[in-house]
Structure formats: structure tokens, C-alpha cells
């Protein structure tokens, strides 16, 4: 595309060509996998609507959607009939909270943490305004939830639903979903997990972790934007949020976007196939990246989140003595962010970083680096060197 190519340039680093700008914001979105693109173009070539069951095009669309649903289900060890397609993870998170709680007494509590994605916290606050009780549990300095605090909260109040993110979208910290699931199962409480950031590198098993609901997003696993899914365990009560033609067993109305769903299904298949390779690759280049920054900047840089329980590729780095936005403006060669893409225009500091105990100034000095499947080792070293040199130029 001319819009993209006119901004591109090629440089040599360590004897290899690097095409700039480099995309290092994979927690916000991921590039479309070539296999996904090819399948979607094929599907878009015919006018099928899955609701039109009176002709061959409708039957073809139904078959494509059922195949994709099976692939998404296989990614998380669910049954295909437990998958509801949505417009994305934001809608899935809304449905996960509104759907069950609208059927429960508003005297019951929704338990979550202070570092959830904004689509969870904003929805939770809306439910609180409608009368439901809300409890946001604090986390440790590395972003981990002390499950004993959750256990205490469950014992002290009547809880309808627990919602905890599997991997945080800014700092990458992983929560102990298995232990939380066991606790919720024992207390007969519905358990929802936002697993959007974990699906490419972590083995997700809704049966093992005793989950009632789980949210996924296609464009975080190298699939298309505009499509997501909510896993709803068989027998889990759910009231629809979007009403209309009664599609998806009356759980979410709207014509199903066949090509997007096909792309999501293929991305899910690839995520399963590439999971171990992706995890090893991202661990390797993440370690190289952080090692290079530590070597050049020493005490002038700190990394946020858990060192031992985190998704590889998500790096939250605080640079002493500068504004993160100033650093980003000096590096047009790299696509980086100062936090969640959903809050990129917010004037206030990241709620995730402040929940870890960072003050506003320190939070404002923090950059999120998101490495991905197609980022090479050479590109990782080049990027770390460029960031370090740019930072040193700013502070000297």
C-alpha cells in the first residue's frame, strides 16, 4: 500500500537489512498472519450469509463458521457450542459481566482486581451504579494477586461473579488462574477470565481452570480486527446484551461476519500450532532486549511486572528522568506505546501502574514494548540499542 510504503526505509544493522518503521506494539494489536489473510480473501469471494439456509451460499457460510468455531474452541479446550462470536474482546467482556449479573440480585458482589483492562473496570463501575456491589482487590508491586485476599473477600460477602485477567495488557503479569478457578468452584461462584493477552504463548484450558466464562480477541493472535469470542460454559445463565434476530441461540444477535470469523478460526489454529515456538522465540528476544537496555542504562531503567510469572514479549520499562512521550517522539523508527492502546489519549496516569505503587511522574516515564512472532533477533537488538542511545541523548 502506498500509504505505508512511502514511510518505509531500509537500513543495515549487524550486516542485515532492517525495514523501518518496526512494529513493537503487539499488546495493542498484532499483524495479520499471511495464512489468515489468504483464507479471508478466499472467503470474501462469495456472498454467503449463514442465516440464509435456503441456498448453497448460506450452507457454505454455515460450514465455514462451524469450522472456525471448532478451532477457537480447540484453542481453549472448550466445546464448539460454548463459543459466542462478538465484535471483539470489549464486547465479550461486557457480555461476560452484564450477561450473568443481570440475572442475579443486585445485593451480590462482583469481585475483580485494580489492574483489569478498562473494558472490565468501566463495565464493573456501570454495574455498580445500577446497584450491584463492586470489590476491586489490590495487587502486589509486581502485579500478582494474593489469592488469599480473594478467599477472604469471598468469605466476607455474597459474591456472584469473579473476573480476573489471565495476563495483564501493560505489564504482562500472569495470574494463578488455576488456583482462582478452584476457589470459585468450591464456593459455587461464576468465574470469568479475560485471556486476550495470553492466548499466543500460554496453554489455556477452561476445564482445567474451572472457568465459567472467558474472553478472546482475534487481533491479539494475528487474526483480523473486529471479531472476538466469549466462552460460556454449558449451563451458565446468560442474558444477551445485543438483541435482534436471535442469532447464536439468542445469546448475541447480529449477522455473523463470515470472513472475519474464518480469519479468527485460522489464527486460532496457528496459535495452537505455533504456541511453543512463539513462547520460546519471545522469551529469547525479550531477554536480549532487556539485557541490552540494562547493560547500557544500568540504574536508569527499571522493568515493571513479575519477573517469574509473565507473558514473554510484553516489556514495561520505566526510564528515569524523562517523559515517555518525549522518548517516543524521538524514535519514529519504532512503533511503541506509553500504555494500553485503549487509554492512549488519557491525560491521567495508567491505573495499572499506579496500582503497582508508581507515582504519577514515574508512571509518565514508562514505555510499553510489545514484541511479536515476526520480530527477529536482529530487530530486537537494533531496537534496544536505538532506545538506549535516544534516552542517553535526552538526558545528557
C-alpha positions in Angstrom: 0.0 0.0 0.0 1.3 3.5 -0.9 0.1 4.8 2.5 2.5 2.5 4.2 5.3 2.1 1.7 6.0 5.8 1.3 7.0 5.9 5.0 9.2 2.9 4.9 13.0 2.8 4.6 15.7 0.1 4.8 18.8 0.3 6.9 21.6 -2.1 7.6 22.4 -3.3 11.1 24.9 -6.1 12.0 25.1 -7.0 8.3 21.3 -7.5 7.9 18.6 -5.3 6.3 16.0 -3.9 8.7 12.8 -2.4 7.3 11.6 0.6 9.2 9.4 1.5 11.0 9.4 -1.6 13.2 6.1 -2.5 14.8 6.8 -3.2 18.6 3.3 -2.7 20.0 1.9 -6.3 19.9 -0.2 -5.9 23.1 -2.3 -3.3 21.2 -2.7 -5.4 18.1 -0.8 -8.0 16.0 -0.1 -8.1 12.3 -2.3 -10.4 10.2 -0.7 -13.8 9.6 -0.2 -14.5 5.9 -2.2 -17.7 6.2 -5.1 -15.8 7.7 -5.0 -13.1 5.0 -5.1 -15.8 2.3 -8.1 -17.6 3.8 -10.1 -14.4 4.3 -9.6 -13.3 0.7 -10.9 -16.7 -0.4 -14.0 -16.5 1.9 -14.7 -12.9 0.8 -15.0 -14.0 -2.8 -18.5 -15.5 -2.3 -21.7 -13.8 -1.0 -22.6 -16.2 1.8 -24.8 -15.4 4.8 -25.0 -18.1 7.5 -28.6 -17.2 8.2 -29.7 -17.9 4.6 -30.2 -21.6 4.8 -32.2 -22.0 1.6 -29.3 -22.0 -0.9 -25.7 -23.3 -1.3 -24.0 -20.0 -0.3 -25.8 -20.0 3.1 -24.8 -23.6 3.7 -21.1 -22.8 2.8 -21.1 -19.8 5.2 -22.5 -22.1 8.0 -19.8 -24.7 7.3 -17.1 -22.0 7.4 -18.4 -20.6 10.7 -18.7 -24.0 12.3 -15.2 -24.9 11.4 -13.9 -21.6 12.8 -15.9 -22.1 16.0 -14.3 -25.6 16.4 -10.8 -24.0 16.0 -11.5 -21.3 18.6 -12.9 -23.9 21.0 -9.9 -26.1 20.5 -7.6 -23.3 21.4 -9.0 -23.2 24.9 -10.2 -26.8 25.3 -13.9 -25.9 25.1 -16.9 -27.3 23.2 -17.8 -25.5 19.9 -21.3 -24.8 21.2 -19.8 -22.9 24.1 -18.3 -20.2 21.8 -20.2 -16.9 21.1 -18.7 -14.7 18.5 -18.6 -11.0 19.3 -17.3 -7.8 17.7 -14.1 -8.1 19.9 -12.9 -8.6 23.4 -14.5 -5.4 24.7 -17.9 -6.7 23.8 -17.0 -10.1 25.1 -16.0 -8.6 28.5 -19.2 -6.5 28.6 -21.3 -9.6 27.9 -19.4 -11.7 30.4 -20.3 -9.2 33.2 -23.7 -7.9 32.2 -24.9 -11.3 30.9 -24.8 -13.2 34.2 -25.2 -10.3 36.7 -28.4 -9.0 35.1 -30.0 -12.3 36.2 -28.7 -12.1 39.7 -29.9 -10.0 42.7 -28.0 -6.7 42.9 -27.2 -7.3 46.5 -24.5 -9.7 45.3 -20.9 -8.6 44.7 -18.7 -8.6 41.6 -15.1 -9.3 42.6 -12.2 -8.1 40.4 -8.8 -6.5 40.7 -7.5 -3.0 40.4 -5.4 -3.7 37.3 -8.0 -5.2 34.9 -8.5 -3.9 31.4 -10.6 -0.8 31.1 -13.4 -2.7 29.4 -13.8 -4.7 32.6 -13.4 -1.9 35.1 -15.7 0.5 33.2 -18.4 -2.2 32.8 -18.0 -3.1 36.5 -18.4 0.5 37.5 -21.6 0.8 35.4 -23.0 -2.3 37.1 -22.2 -0.7 40.5 -24.2 2.4 39.5 -27.1 0.1 38.8 -26.9 -1.3 42.3 -24.5 -4.2 42.2 -21.7 -4.2 44.8 -18.2 -4.0 43.4 -14.9 -5.0 45.1 -11.6 -4.3 43.4 -8.8 -6.2 45.0 -5.3 -4.7 45.3 -2.3 -6.5 43.8 1.4 -6.8 44.9 4.1 -4.5 43.5 4.7 -7.0 40.7 1.0 -7.1 39.7 0.2 -10.5 41.2 -3.0 -11.1 43.1 -2.7 -12.7 46.5 -5.4 -15.4 46.2 -5.8 -15.5 50.0 -7.2 -11.9 49.7 -9.7 -13.2 47.2 -10.6 -16.1 49.5 -11.1 -13.6 52.4 -13.4 -11.4 50.2 -15.5 -14.4 49.1 -15.9 -15.4 52.8 -17.0 -11.9 53.9 -19.6 -11.1 51.2 -22.1 -12.8 48.9 -20.3 -13.0 45.5 -22.0 -13.5 42.2 -19.0 -13.3 39.8 -15.2 -13.2 39.9 -13.4 -11.6 36.9 -9.6 -11.8 36.8 -7.4 -11.1 33.8 -5.0 -14.0 32.9 -2.2 -11.8 31.6 -2.1 -8.0 32.1 -2.1 -5.9 28.9 0.5 -3.4 30.2 3.0 -5.2 32.4 2.4 -8.8 31.2 2.0 -10.3 34.7 0.2 -13.7 34.8 -2.3 -14.6 37.5 -2.8 -18.0 39.1 -6.0 -18.8 37.2 -5.9 -22.5 38.2 -5.9 -21.6 41.9 -8.6 -18.9 41.5 -10.8 -21.3 39.5 -10.5 -24.0 42.1 -11.5 -21.4 44.8 -14.5 -20.2 42.8 -15.6 -23.8 42.0 -15.5 -24.7 45.7 -17.6 -21.6 46.6 -20.0 -22.2 43.6 -19.2 -18.8 42.1 -19.0 -17.9 38.4 -15.5 -17.2 37.3 -14.7 -15.1 34.2 -11.2 -14.6 32.8 -10.0 -12.1 30.2 -7.4 -14.2 28.4 -6.8 -11.8 25.5 -3.1 -11.3 26.1 -2.3 -14.9 26.9 -3.6 -16.8 24.0 -0.5 -16.9 21.8 2.0 -18.2 24.4 0.0 -19.8 27.2 -1.9 -23.1 27.3 -5.5 -22.1 28.1 -7.7 -24.9 29.4 -11.2 -23.8 30.5 -11.9 -27.3 32.0 -8.6 -27.5 34.0 -9.1 -24.0 35.3 -12.8 -24.5 36.0 -13.9 -21.3 34.2 -17.4 -20.3 33.6 -16.6 -17.5 31.0 -13.5 -16.5 29.1 -12.9 -13.6 26.6 -10.7 -13.8 23.5 -9.7 -11.3 20.7 -8.8 -12.3 17.2 -6.5 -9.3 16.5 -4.3 -10.2 19.5 -3.4 -13.6 18.0 -2.5 -12.5 14.4 -6.1 -12.5 13.2 -8.4 -9.7 11.9 -9.7 -6.8 13.9 -13.4 -6.6 14.6 -14.0 -10.1 15.8 -13.7 -11.8 19.3 -15.3 -14.5 21.3 -16.8 -15.3 24.7 -16.6 -18.8 26.0 -19.7 -19.6 28.1 -19.6 -22.9 29.9 -22.7 -25.1 29.2 -25.4 -24.4 31.8 -24.1 -20.9 32.6 -27.0 -18.5 32.7 -26.5 -15.5 30.4 -28.8 -12.7 29.3 -28.0 -11.2 25.9 -26.7 -7.6 25.7 -27.3 -7.2 21.9 -30.9 -8.0 20.8 -32.2 -8.6 17.3 -32.6 -11.5 15.0 -31.9 -14.2 17.6 -28.6 -15.4 16.1 -26.2 -17.6 18.1 -29.0 -19.3 20.0 -30.4 -15.9 21.1 -27.2 -15.1 23.1 -25.8 -12.5 20.7 -27.9 -11.0 17.8 -26.4 -9.8 14.5 -25.4 -11.2 11.1 -22.2 -13.1 11.5 -19.2 -11.7 9.6 -18.1 -14.9 7.8 -14.7 -13.7 6.6 -13.7 -12.3 10.0 -14.8 -15.4 11.7 -12.9 -17.6 9.2 -9.8 -15.5 9.9 -10.2 -15.8 13.6 -10.5 -19.6 13.3 -7.4 -19.8 11.2 -5.5 -17.6 13.7 -6.6 -19.8 16.5 -5.4 -22.9 14.6 -2.0 -21.2 14.1 -1.8 -20.1 17.7 -2.1 -23.7 18.9 0.4 -24.9 16.3 2.9 -22.1 17.0 2.4 -21.8 20.8 5.6 -23.4 21.9 7.7 -21.9 19.1 6.2 -18.4 19.8 6.9 -18.7 23.5 10.5 -19.8 23.1 11.2 -17.1 20.5 9.6 -14.3 22.5 11.4 -15.4 25.7 14.7 -15.3 23.8 14.3 -11.9 22.1 12.7 -10.4 25.3 15.7 -11.4 27.4 18.1 -10.0 24.7 16.1 -6.7 24.7 16.1 -6.3 28.5 19.8 -7.4 28.8 20.9 -4.7 26.3 18.9 -2.0 28.0 20.2 -2.9 31.4 23.8 -3.1 30.0 23.6 0.4 28.5 21.4 2.2 31.1 22.0 0.5 34.4 20.0 2.0 37.2 18.4 4.5 34.9 15.9 1.8 33.8 13.5 -0.5 35.7 11.2 -3.1 34.5 7.6 -3.5 35.8 5.6 -6.6 36.5 6.6 -10.1 37.7 10.0 -11.4 36.7 8.9 -15.0 37.1 5.2 -15.1 36.1 4.7 -13.1 32.9 4.0 -13.5 29.2 7.1 -13.2 27.1 7.2 -10.2 24.7 5.5 -7.7 26.9 8.0 -5.3 28.4 7.1 -2.4 30.7 10.1 -0.2 31.1 10.4 3.0 33.3 13.2 5.4 32.2 14.5 7.7 34.9 14.3 11.5 34.4 12.3 11.8 31.1 8.7 11.8 29.9 7.8 8.7 28.0 6.1 10.7 25.2 9.3 12.7 24.6 11.2 9.4 24.1 8.6 8.1 21.7 8.7 11.3 19.7 12.4 10.9 19.2 12.1 7.4 17.8 9.8 7.4 14.8 11.6 4.3 13.6 9.8 2.3 16.3 6.1 1.8 17.0 5.8 1.8 20.8 3.2 2.9 23.3 3.0 4.5 26.8 0.4 2.0 28.0 -2.8 0.4 26.9 -4.0 1.4 23.4 -7.5 1.9 24.8 -6.2 4.6 27.1 -3.6 6.2 24.9 -5.4 9.6 24.8 -6.0 9.7 28.6 -4.4 12.6 30.5 -4.2 10.6 33.7 -1.5 8.1 34.6 -2.1 4.4 33.9 -4.4 2.9 36.5 -2.3 -0.3 36.2 1.0 1.4 37.0 -0.5 3.4 39.9 -2.0 0.2 41.4 1.6 -1.2 41.5 2.6 1.8 43.6 4.2 4.0 41.0 3.6 7.7 41.4 2.3 9.8 38.5 5.7 11.0 37.5 7.2 7.6 37.4 4.2 6.2 35.5 4.6 9.0 33.0 8.2 7.8 32.4 7.1 4.3 31.4 7.0 2.8 27.9 5.4 -0.5 26.8 7.3 -2.5 24.3 5.4 -5.4 22.7 7.5 -7.9 20.7 5.8 -10.5 18.5 6.0 -13.6 16.3 7.7 -11.9 13.3 10.2 -9.7 15.2 13.7 -11.0 14.6 16.6 -11.3 17.0 18.5 -8.6 15.0 15.5 -6.3 15.0 15.2 -6.8 18.8 18.9 -5.8 19.3 18.6 -2.8 16.9 15.5 -1.5 18.8 17.1 -1.9 22.2 20.2 -0.1 21.1 18.2 2.7 19.5 16.1 3.2 22.6 19.1 3.3 24.8 21.0 5.8 22.6 18.0 8.0 22.3 17.4 8.0 26.0 21.0 8.9 26.7 20.9 11.8 24.2 17.8 13.1 26.0 19.3 13.1 29.5 22.7 14.5 28.6 
